[in-house]
Amino acid sequence: MARPALKTVTTTKDEFIFLCSSGRLKDALRRPFRDVLWSDAAGLFSHLFRACRALPPLRQLHAFAATSGAASDRFTANHLMLAYADLGDLPAARDLFERIPRRNVMSWNILVGGYIKNGDLESARKMFDEMPERNVATWNAMVAGLTNLGLDEESLGFFVAMRREGMHPDEFGLGSVLRCCAGLRDGVSGRQVHAYVVLSGLDRDMCVGSSLAHMYMRCGYLQEGETVLRMLPSLSIVSCNTIIAGRTQNGDSEGALEYFCMMRSVGVAADMVTFVSVISSCSDLAALAQGQQIHAQVIKAGVDKVVPVMTSLVHMYSRCGCLGDTERVFFGYCGSDLFFLSAMISAYGFHGHGQKAIELFKQMTNGGAEPSEVTFLALLYACSHSGLKEEGMNCFDLMTKTYGMQPSVKHYTCVVDLLGRSGCLDEAQALILSMPVAPDAVIWKTLLSACKTQRNFDMAEQIAKRVIELDPHDSAPYVLLSNIRATNRRWGDVSEVRNTMREKNVRKEPGVSWVELKGKIHQFCTGDKAHPRQREIDECLEEMMTKIRQCGYAPDMGMVLHDMEDEEKEVSLSHHSEKLAIAFAFMSLPEGVPIRVMKNLRVCDDCHIAIKLMSQVTGREIVVRDVSRFHHFKDGRCSCRDYW
């Protein structure tokens, strides 16, 4: 009869452990499990401690363990201390630590890890220095904890010290230090860790391999990262996500989408992380059709209500010019996630709906949400691009005075843009000179652009020199300066700027526009003749130009930055990249379908006037995304109200 009784006890013990792992403490402490607990108190109390999710029941269990005598056992005491540390009660954990008669390295590791997890680095370091002995887990705790807190340089220093002491890091420590190298963008240290990984024989470990690939990609070494992943024994969702995210972050959005298609074709199911990356790729390319297909897959996978995915969808539809779809995604969520709300405020700003952005911000704060620096940046951007000077300055005061936030250079840049667009150039310059943070080239370029818009050429000359001193290899200030001088027909001074650019090997970024048609991107450069349908495009464009001339269009010769005959200037203007893209879309898309064009630079004044008239004579809605905002052209008007 002894064997059946043993079997019953074993089964009951397994059931006890199952109840603990499921968090069902009350059930675990009922009979017959209470008898089982007494039979192996030291071993089974650890399961109870791990099951605790709050301090009150843990303290009750602590008392129960003390009454039973189990708390005097070092194994049980260590697990109790771990439970207190995990729940953030460090004083209780420290008190228990002091009362353990024969502490082992695990006892020390638990308290060191608890301090790190709760952000008390000073206490963690003090405990670390006092330890009579350390093992790999001790060093792993310090390296991982510092990395998780964003202290990458300190983490790397601990890893180096660990190796000097002759410790051999395992896969967990290597994963942490590789994340640290990725955070620092330190490819040199990352390669040294890679050499150790190979010597340790862990280069085919899935966890280490994925961390290694992530490090290479964050450091900009896309090919090396993919090579590491291809050498792993199997294709996993983690490795696929690493490649897709790496391609997206390194500007290879097309490659990210191609890999996503390959991943699905071999049967690897996408998860939330995958969708966030590929939706971001669609945003970068303004690939609306592909983005819509991926949105359908998101719904099918059941992650359409996950906030990071929804935030990516808001960005994607916004960047593709579909503000209506952006709002549908936004209003389909009932929560109050701050990043999600900030994304919608940003979308309104990008499309020139400053008042809607302000209204949403008021709803957010009235609902009890606490705005962040990111929220205020999106709001200031929206005010700037809608010409809402008074509202924008009020938001800036709200940020600094009511919420007590310290603005970054990006916040100041938005305010300078707001003042500059409103004609307050002296006020904008005074703000830059009085900032508590050092101004960068971007904020001076913002003021330079405002000088051009307001035709204050004397200030523009001074500002341009400042920008060139700060960033001598950026083409933007040279181009703006050349543009300003060309407007005044100072061709000799224009040549001087070009000669300086040649001497410093500074190249102007060429104007590029693109259109998506049936999932394929068609790209056009200014003066392009490479498209297979170029003859048809030229004929269509000439027909449209003829029609808008009849409506009063006259080419703005000031937009041509070369000294040439007026006829040559007109031909040059008519073949700007956005005009070519619009002509191609007009003859390729069905009637009534909006034309959506993306451009890498700011839309010039001449193209802006021409596209307004094109929308009028063709009856088509034309949406153009340039480097800073969207322009919705319809019936001869633009959503920016000629303010961009």
N, C-alpha and C positions, 0 to 999 in steps of 0.2 A: 504493500500500500504506500510505501515511501516514495516511489517514483511518480505516481500521479500527483501527490502532494507537492513535490518539487516542481513539477510541470506547472501546477496552478500558481505557485509563488512566482516563478519566472514570467509566466504570462501576465500576472498582475503587476509585476515590476515594469514590464514593457508598456503596459497600459498606463501606468503612473508617469513614465517618461513621456509618453505621447501626449497625455493631458497637460503636462507642464510645457512642452514645446508648443502646444496650441494656445497657451495662455489661460487655461481653465483651472485656476488655482483652487477654487472652492471644491470642484469635483475631485481634484487630486488629493485634497486633505480629508475626504470622507472615507469611511470604512468601505471596503477592506484595505484601502490604500494607506491609511494611517499605520496599520500594523506592518505593512511592507516598509514604510519609512523608518520605523524603529529598527527593523532588521538590518538596514544598511544606511544609517543616518548620514554618515560622512559622505558617502557617494551620492545619495539621492537629494540632499539639501541643495547641492549645486544646481540641479535641474530646477528646483523651486526658485532659487535666486535669479536665475536667468529668465524665468517666466515673468518676473515682476516688471510692471510697466509704470509704477508710481511708488513714491516713497512710503506712504502710510502702510500698505501691505508688506513692504520690505521690512519695515521696522517691527511689525508684528511677527514676521518670520524670524527676524533676528532674535527676538525675545524667545520664540519657540525653540530655536536652535540652542540658545544659551541654557534654557531650562533642561533640554535633553542632554546637554553636555557635548553636543556635536560642534558647537562654536569654538571649542578649545582645540579642535583638530585643524592643523595648518592648511590642509587642502580645502576644508569647508570655509575657513576664515578668508582665504585668498579669494574664493568665489563670491563671498559676501562683500568683501572689499571692492571687487570688480563691479558688482551690482550697484553699490553706492557711488562709485566713480562714474559709471555710465549714466546714472540719474542726476549727476551734478552735485551730489552732496559730498564735497571734498573734505570738509572737517570731519564727518563721520568716518570716511575712508581712512583719513590720516590717524584718527583716534584708534581705529581698529588695527592699523598697521603698527602703531606703537605698542599695542598689547599682544601682538603675536610673539610668542617666546623664542621661536627659532625661525626667523625669517629666511626665506630662500630668494634666489634671483627673481622668481616669478612675483613674489611679494613686492619687491622694488619696482619691477617692470609695470605692474598694475598701477601703482601710484604715479610713476613717471608719465605713463600713458594717460591717466586721468587728468593730470595737470595740463598736459598738452592739449587734450581734447577740449578742456574748458578755458583755454587761452592763457593760462598762467605759466608763461615760459620761464619766468624767474625761478619759481618753485621747482619746475621740472628740471631746469639746469642744475639747481642746487642739489636736488636728489640724485641726479645723474653723477655729479662730481663726488658725492658721498658714498656711492655704491661700492661695497667691498669687492664685488666681481660683476662683470657685464657679459652678456651673451649676444648672439646675433639679434635676438628679439629686442633687446634694449636699444641697440643702435637703429634697428628698423623703426622702432617707435619714434625716436627723435627725428630721423630723416623724413619719415612719412608725415609726422605731425607738423614739422616746419614747412614742408611742401604744401600741405593742405591749408596752412595759414598764409600762404603766399610769400613766405620768407625763403625764397629759392637760394639766395647766396649763402645763407646760414646753413641750409640743408646740404648744399654741395660741400661746404666746409666740414660738416659732420661726416659725410661719406668718405672724404679724403682721410680724415683722422681715423675712421674705422679701418680703412685699408692699411694705414700705417701701424695700427696695433695688431695687424695680422689676422683680422677678422675676415671671413669670406661671406659676403652678402648673398642671401638666397634670392629667389625670384621676387619676393615681396619687396625687399630692399632695393633691388635693381629696378623694379617697376617705379618705385617712388623717386629714385634719383634721376631716372630718365624723364619723368614728368617735370622734375626740377630743371633739367637741362632744356626741356621744351619751353618752360616758362621764361627762362633767361635768354632763349634763342641762342644758346651756347653750343654750336655744332662741334667745336673743338673738344670740349669736355665730353660731349655726347659720343664722339667717335672713340675716345679713350675708354668710355664705359662699354661701348660695343666690342672693343677688343677683349675686355675682360669677360663679357658675355660669351664670346666665342671660345675663349680658353676654358671657361667653366662648363661648356657643353650645354648651355641653356639657350642657344640661339634658335632652337626649334621649339622652345616652350611657347605656347600660345599667348600667355599673359605677357611675358617678357618681349616676345616678337612684336606684339601689337604696340606696346609702350615704346619700343625702339623705333618702329615705323612712324609713330606719332611724333616722336622727337625730331626725326629727320624732316618730316613734312612741316612742322612748326618752324624749323630753322631754314626752310626754303629749299630743302634737298628732296624734291618730289620723287625723282627717279630712284634714289637710294632707298627711300621709304618703301616704295612699291616692290623693289628687289627683295627687301627683307620679308615682306608679307608673302611674296610668291614662294619663298623657301620654307614656309611653315607647312606642317604635314597636312593641314586641311583648310578649307575655306570656311570661315565663320562669319557671323554677322558683325562681330567686333572688328575683324580685319577688313571686311568690306566697308564698314563705316569709317574706318581710319583712312582708307584710300579715297573715298568719296569726299570726306571732310578736308583731307589734305589737298585734293585737286581744287576744291571750292576756295579754300583759303589762299591758295597760290595763284588764283586767277584763271585756272583752267576749268571754267564752268561747263564747257562743252564736254570735256573729258569726264567730268563728274557724272553728267547725265548718261554718257555712253557706258560708263562702268555700272551705273544703276540698272540700265537695261540688261547688261550682261549678267549681273547678279541675279536678277529676277528670272532670267532665262535658264539658269542652272539650278533654280529651285530654292535659293536663299531668300527667306521672307524678310521684308523690310520691317524695321521697328521705328519708334518715335525719333531716334537719333538720325536714322537714315533720311526720314522724310524732312526733318529740319534742314539738313544739308542740301538735299536735291531741290527743295523749294527755294532755298537761297540762291542756288545756281540759276534757276528759272528767273529769279528777280534780277540777277546780274545781266542776264542775256535778254531780259524782257520777253522771254519765250512763253507767251500767254497760252498757246495751245497745249504745250507740254505741261505747263503749270496746272491747267484745268484737268488734264488726264491724271496727274499725280494727286490732285485734290480728290478725284473720284476714288483713287486707290486708298487715300487716307480714310475716307468714309468707310470703305469696305473693310479696312483693317481695324476700324473701331477706335481710332485715335483722333477723330475730328474735333473732340472737345478737350483735348490735352492742350494746356495753355501755350507751351513753346511751339507746338505745331500751328495753333491758331495764330500766334504772333507772326510766324513765318508766312502764313497765308495772307495776313493783312499787309505785310511788307511786299509780298509778291504781286498781289492784285494792284496795290498802290503803284508799284514801280512799273507795272504794265499799263498804267493809265486807266484802270477800271475801278474808279472810286465807288461806283454802285456795288460791285462785287465785294469790295473792301468793307463797305458798311454792312453788307449781308452777313459776312463772316463775323464782324464785330458784334452786331446786335443779336447774333445767335448764341452769345455767351452771357451768362447771368452773373458771373463773378466780378471781382474788383481787383484783379491782378494789376499791379502797378506798371510792369513792363508792357503788358497788353494795352492798357489805357494810353500809355506814352506812345506806343506804336501808332495808335489811331490818331492821336493829336499830331504826330509827325506826318501822317498821311494827309490830313487836312491841310497842314502847312505846305506840303510839297505840291498840292494842287491849288494853292492860293485861297483856301477857305479859312482865313484867319478867324473870322467870327465864330465859325463852328468849333474850331479848336479851343477858343476861349470858353464857349458854352460847355463843352465837354469837360474842360478843366474845372469849371465851377461845379458841375454835377459831381465830379470826382471828389472834390474837397468837401462839398456839402454832405456827401455820403460818408465822410469820415476817413477817406483815404489820405495818407500822408505823401505829398509829392516829393520826388527825389530831384537830384541835380539833372538827371536824364529827362525827367518830365519838364522841368523849366527850360532846358535846352531846346526841346521840341516846341514848346510854347513860344519862346522868343524867336525861333526860326519861322514859325507860322506868322507871327506879327510882322516880322521883317519883310516876308514875301507877300504880305497883303497890304503893306503901307500903313499899318496901324501903329503909328508912332506913340500916341498917348497911351494906348492899351499896353504896348510893349514895355514902355518905361515903367508903367504901374506894376507889371509882372516882375520886372527887374527889382523894383523896390520891395515887392512882396517876398521875393526870394531872399534878398539880403537883409531886410529889416525885420520882417515878420517871422520868417523861418530861420534866420540867422545863418544862412549858407554862404560859404566862400565861393564866389564865381570862379570858374576856370577861364583860361584864354578863349575857349570855344564860346562861353557865354558872352564874354566881352566882344568877341567877333560879331556875334548876332546883333548886339546893341550898336556897334559901330556901323554895321550894314544898315540897320534901322535908321540911324541918324543920317548916314550918308545918302541914302535913297530919299530922305526927306529934305535934303539940301543943307543940313546942319554940319558942314564939313569941319569948321573950326571946333565945334563942340565934340565931334567924333575924334579929331586929332588930340584935343585936350584930354579926352577920356583915356586914350591909349597911353599918353605920357604920364598919366596919374595912376595907372593900374598898379596894384600891389604885386602882380605877377609880371614876369618878363614878357614883353610882346614878341610874337614870332613873325615869320614872313607872311603867314596866311592873313593875319589881322591887318598888316600893312597893305597887302594886295587887295583886301576888301575895300580899304579906303582909297586905294589907287583906282579901282574900278568905279567907285562913286565919283571920284574927281573927273573921270572921263564922261560919265553920265551927266554930271552937272556942268561939264565944259569948263572946269577950273584947271586950265592947263599949266599955270604957274605952280600950283600946289602939286599937281600930278608929276611934274618934272622932279620936284624935291623928293616926293614919296617913292618914285621909281628908283631913284639912286639908293634910298634906304633898303628897299626890297632886294636889289641886286647885291648890295653888300652882305645882306643876311643869307641869301641863297643865290650865288652867282651862276649856278647851273640850271636854274628854273627858267624855262622859256617864257612864262606868263608875263613877268614885268617888262621884258624886252618887247614882246608883241604888243602889250598895251601902250608902251611908250612909242613904238613905231606907229601904232594906230593913231595916237593923239597927234603926232607930227604930220602924218599923212593927211589928217583931217584939215590941217592948216596949210597943206600943200608944201610942206618943208621937206622936199625930196632929198636934199643933201643930208639933212639930219636923219632921215629914214635910212639912207645908205650907211651912215655912220653906225647906227644901231645894228644893222645887218652885218657889217664888218666886225663889230665887237663880238657878235654871236658866233661868227666863223672862227675868230681867234680863240674863243673860249670853248669851242666845240659844243655850243648850245644849239639844239635843234627844236624847231617849232613842231608841236604835235599836229599832225595833219587832221583836217576835219573828216570825220567818218560818221555816216548814218546807216542804219540798218532797219529792215522790215522782216517780220516773220510771215511766211506764207506756207501753209500746209506742213507745219513743223520744221521748215527749213529757213535758215537765216540768210537773207540776201543783203549784202553789204555794198555800200557805195562810198567812194571818195570824191572830193571836189575835183571836177574836171575829168571824172572817170570815163573810160571808154571800154572797160574790160567785160561788162556784163554781156551774156549771150544775146540778150534782146535789146542791145544798146540803141539800134536804129529805131525800133518802136518807141523806146523811152524818149529819145530825142524828139521824135515827131509829136508824141503826146505832150511833152513839156513845152514845145514851141507853140502848140495849139492853145495850151492854158495861158502861156505868157501873152499871146496875142489877145486873148479874151480879157485878161486883167488890165492890159494897157488901155483897152477900150473903156474900162471902169476908172481910169485915172492913174494907174500905176506908172511911176517914173523911177527908174533905177537910181539907187542912192550910191553915187560914184565915190562917196567918201569911204565906203566899205572896201574899196579896192586899194590895197596898200602898195601899189606899184605905179610908177609914172608911165602911163600908156595912153593911147588914144581912147576916147569915150566909147567907140564901137567895141574895142577889145575889152574894155571894162564891163560893158553890158553883157557880153558873151560870158566873161568870167563869172559875173554875178548870177547869171541864169543857170549856171552849172554847179552851184554849191550842192554839197552832198545831200542836204535835206530835200532840195527841190527834185533831185534825181530820184530819191527814194519815194517821194510822194507821187511822182509821175508813174513809177513802176507799180506802186500799190493801187493807184487809180485805175490802171488798165488791167490789173490782175484780180482785184477783189470784186465780188458781186455788188451791184448797186444797193445802196442803203447800209452797207457794212462800214463802220468807222475805219478810217485809215490811221494806223498807229506807227509812228516813226520814232526811233531812238537816235540820239546824237551824243557824241562824246564831248563836244564843246558847247559853249553858249550860242544860242541862236542869234545871228547878227540882225541888225535893224532892218536891212533890206529884205531878208528872208521873212522876217516877222510880218512886215507890211504885205509882202507878196502872198504869204500863206493865208492871211486874213481874207484877201480878195479871192484866192483860190477856193476857199470854203464857200464864198458867196456865189461865184459863177458856176461851181459844180454842184452845189447843194449838198455837199458831203461834209460830215464832221471829220476834222483832222486833229489828231492828238499827237503832239510832239513833246518828247521828254528830252530836255537838254541836260547839261552837267549839274544844274542847280534846282530845276523845278519842272513842272508840267505846264504845257500850254494847250488848252482846249479851244480850238478854232471852230466856230460855227456861225453861219449867216453873216460873215464879215466881221465878227468880233472875236476877241480872245479873252479867256478866263482871267488872265493876268492884268487885264485892263491897261495894257501897254506899260506895265510897271514890273520890270524884271531886271 
